[in-house]
Amino acid sequence: MKIGLILNTNDAETCWNCFRFGNEAISKSHSVTVFLLGKGVEVENVKDEKFPLIEGSIRKFIKNKGIIQACGTCLSIRNMKESKISPVSSMGHLLDLVESSDKILTFG
Protein backbone atom coordinates (compact mmCIF):
# COMPACT_ATOMS: atom_id res chain seq x y z
CA MET A 1 0.00 0.00 0.00
CA LYS A 2 1.20 3.53 -0.71
CA ILE A 3 0.74 5.75 2.36
CA GLY A 4 1.07 9.53 2.42
CA LEU A 5 1.66 11.32 5.71
CA ILE A 6 1.23 15.07 6.03
CA LEU A 7 3.09 16.61 8.97
CA ASN A 8 1.75 20.09 9.67
CA THR A 9 3.18 20.89 13.12
CA ASN A 10 6.42 21.31 15.01
CA ASP A 11 4.96 19.76 18.18
CA ALA A 12 7.60 17.29 19.34
CA GLU A 13 5.25 14.46 20.31
CA THR A 14 3.27 14.71 17.08
CA CYS A 15 6.45 14.77 14.96
CA TRP A 16 7.75 11.73 16.83
CA ASN A 17 4.47 9.85 16.32
CA CYS A 18 4.41 10.69 12.61
CA PHE A 19 7.80 9.11 12.02
CA ARG A 20 7.10 6.21 14.41
CA PHE A 21 4.01 5.42 12.35
CA GLY A 22 5.94 5.81 9.10
CA ASN A 23 8.63 3.41 10.30
CA GLU A 24 6.03 0.89 11.40
CA ALA A 25 4.32 1.06 8.00
CA ILE A 26 7.64 0.59 6.21
CA SER A 27 8.39 -2.44 8.42
CA LYS A 28 5.14 -3.94 7.10
CA SER A 29 6.30 -3.41 3.48
CA HIS A 30 4.29 -0.26 2.76
CA SER A 31 5.66 2.63 0.72
CA VAL A 32 5.58 5.84 2.79
CA THR A 33 6.09 9.51 1.92
CA VAL A 34 6.00 12.30 4.51
CA PHE A 35 5.11 15.76 3.22
CA LEU A 36 6.25 18.54 5.56
CA LEU A 37 3.78 21.42 5.48
CA GLY A 38 3.51 24.62 7.53
CA LYS A 39 5.38 24.30 10.82
CA GLY A 40 6.17 20.69 9.86
CA VAL A 41 9.13 21.94 7.80
CA GLU A 42 10.80 22.75 11.15
CA VAL A 43 10.93 19.05 12.17
CA GLU A 44 14.73 18.81 11.97
CA ASN A 45 15.05 21.58 14.57
CA VAL A 46 12.52 20.17 17.03
CA LYS A 47 14.18 19.36 20.34
CA ASP A 48 12.34 18.11 23.40
CA GLU A 49 13.61 16.24 26.45
CA LYS A 50 10.52 14.01 26.52
CA PHE A 51 10.97 13.02 22.85
CA PRO A 52 14.72 12.93 22.22
CA LEU A 53 14.36 10.19 19.60
CA ILE A 54 12.81 12.32 16.84
CA GLU A 55 16.10 12.69 14.98
CA GLY A 56 16.77 8.95 15.21
CA SER A 57 13.26 8.15 13.96
CA ILE A 58 13.82 10.41 10.95
CA ARG A 59 17.20 8.80 10.18
CA LYS A 60 15.64 5.32 10.44
CA PHE A 61 12.79 6.41 8.14
CA ILE A 62 15.22 7.63 5.47
CA LYS A 63 17.51 4.59 5.86
CA ASN A 64 14.51 2.32 5.26
CA LYS A 65 13.60 4.09 2.00
CA GLY A 66 10.99 6.48 3.38
CA ILE A 67 10.61 9.65 1.34
CA ILE A 68 10.36 13.14 2.79
CA GLN A 69 9.26 16.22 0.86
CA ALA A 70 9.12 19.79 2.21
CA CYS A 71 6.87 22.63 1.06
CA GLY A 72 9.10 25.22 -0.59
CA THR A 73 6.81 28.12 0.25
CA CYS A 74 6.66 27.06 3.91
CA LEU A 75 10.46 26.90 3.99
CA SER A 76 10.77 30.29 2.33
CA ILE A 77 8.40 31.97 4.79
CA ARG A 78 10.71 30.77 7.59
CA ASN A 79 13.90 31.77 5.73
CA MET A 80 14.84 28.10 5.59
CA LYS A 81 16.46 26.24 2.71
CA GLU A 82 16.33 22.70 1.41
CA SER A 83 17.69 20.31 4.02
CA LYS A 84 19.70 17.13 3.99
CA ILE A 85 16.59 15.04 4.63
CA SER A 86 14.18 16.43 2.06
CA PRO A 87 14.04 18.18 -1.29
CA VAL A 88 12.03 21.34 -1.79
CA SER A 89 8.57 20.40 -3.04
CA SER A 90 5.39 22.22 -3.96
CA MET A 91 1.63 22.02 -3.72
CA GLY A 92 1.81 20.16 -7.02
CA HIS A 93 3.91 17.47 -5.35
CA LEU A 94 1.44 17.32 -2.46
CA LEU A 95 -1.42 16.93 -4.93
CA ASP A 96 0.49 14.14 -6.69
CA LEU A 97 1.01 12.44 -3.32
CA VAL A 98 -2.70 12.66 -2.47
CA GLU A 99 -3.75 11.38 -5.89
CA SER A 100 -1.30 8.48 -5.94
CA SER A 101 -1.65 7.30 -2.31
CA ASP A 102 -3.96 4.57 -1.15
CA LYS A 103 -4.27 6.27 2.25
CA ILE A 104 -3.44 9.77 3.55
CA LEU A 105 -2.99 10.61 7.23
CA THR A 106 -2.38 14.03 8.67
CA PHE A 107 -0.39 14.77 11.80
CA GLY A 108 -0.98 18.21 13.26
N, C-alpha and C positions, 0 to 999 in steps of 0.2 A: 504494500500500500504506500502511496505517496502522501506524506503528511506535511502540511505547512503550519509553522508556528509564527505568530506575530507577537513580538515583544514590544510593548508600548509603555514601558515604565523603567525607572532606575531604582525601584524598590528592591533591596537586596534579596529578601526572601522570595519575591516573585521571579526575579532573574534566575536565582538558584533553582527554583522549581521548574522553570522553563527548560533549562538545560538538563536537569535531572530527567525530565520527561523525554526530552529529545534523545538522550543517551539510552534510556530504557527502550524506546521505540526502535532505535538502531540495533540494539541487542536482539530484538525480535525480527530482524531482517527488513525493517521498513526503511524507506528513503525519507530523509527529513531535511527540510530547509527552514532556517529561522530568518525572518525578516525583521530587522531592527527599525522601529518607527518611533518618532517623537523622542521622548526621554530614553527609550530603549537603546539609542545609539551610544549612550554613555556607559553601557554595560561593562566595558573594559576598565573603567575607572571606579566602579562600585566597590567599596570596601566596607565591611561590617564584621565586627568581632563574632557575632552570632552565626554568620554565614561566610566563613573564611575560605570555603571550598569553591566559590564561584569561578575563579580563574582556572582551577583544576578541572572543573566540569566543562568549561569552554574548550580547554585543550583536549580533553578526552573526546568531546563532540567532533572537533576538527580531525583528530587522529583517526577516528572511526568513520570518516567520509561524510560527516554532516556538513551542510553548506550554510554559510551565513551571508546575508546581504544587508547592507545598511542604506537607508534613505539618504540620498545626497543632499536634498534640501534640508532635512533635519540636521545633518552634519554641518552644513553651511551656516545655518541659523546659530549654531553653537560655536562657530569658528573652529570646527574640527575638520580633520582631513581623513581620507581613507586610512584604515588601520591595517595592521598585519593580519587580522582575523577575517576581514570582510572587504569585498570590493564595494565601491560606491554604486548604488542602484537607484532606481526611480520608481515612480508610481506605475509605470509600464511593467517593470519587473514584478512588482507586487501583484498587479492584475494577472500577469502570466502565471504566477505562483497560485493564485486563487483558482484560476481556470484549469490548471493542470493537476491540482491536488485532489486526492480522494476525500481528504478531511482537512479542515482548517481549525486551529485553536488559537485563541488570543489570550495572552498573558498581560494583564495591566488594564 
